[in-house]
Each structure stands twice: as structure tokens, then as C-alpha cells.
Amino acid sequence: MAIRGRLMKKIKALPEDRLKEVADFIELMESKEKGQSDLAEYGMQDYLPQLSVYEELLAAGKIRWK
């Protein structure tokens, strides 16, 4: 089965409350395709670089989850 068909089948099987998450993810992908970021719209353009630094510190063992 083609990927589109598999995805549609899975989406149809999701409970209604989970469909919002799927829609949000699709909208995020669409905005990235346009070269825009939903985060930048809300004044959070620095969020992703900060998150990347945080992930690097975690990976290096310099910080830990509590």
C-alpha cells in the first residue's frame, strides 16, 4: 500500500482528540516548507538554537534530567 493510503488509514483510526496534534504537525511541516517558522511568529525565534545547545549539553553529559 502506498504511504498516502497507509497514513490515511492510520489517521482515520485515531481518536478525535489526537487529530489536533496531527493537524498541528502538518501545519508545522508546511510552514517549514515555505521557509517560515511558527515559532518566529510568536517571538520565539531564539528558541530552537537554545534547544540545540541544551541537547548538546545533555549529550555531552554536562547536564542531566532530574
C-alpha positions, 0 to 999 in steps of 0.5 A: 500500500502506498504511504498516502493510503497507509497514513490515511488509514492510520489517521482515520483510526485515531481518536478525535482528540489526537487529530489536533496534534496531527493537524498541528504537525502538518501545519508545522511541516508546511510552514517549514516548507515555505521557509517560515517558522511558527515559532518566529511568529510568536517571538520565539525565534531564539528558541530552537538554537537554545534547544540545540545547545541544551541537547548538546549539553545533555549529550555531552553529559554536562547536564542531566534530567532530574 
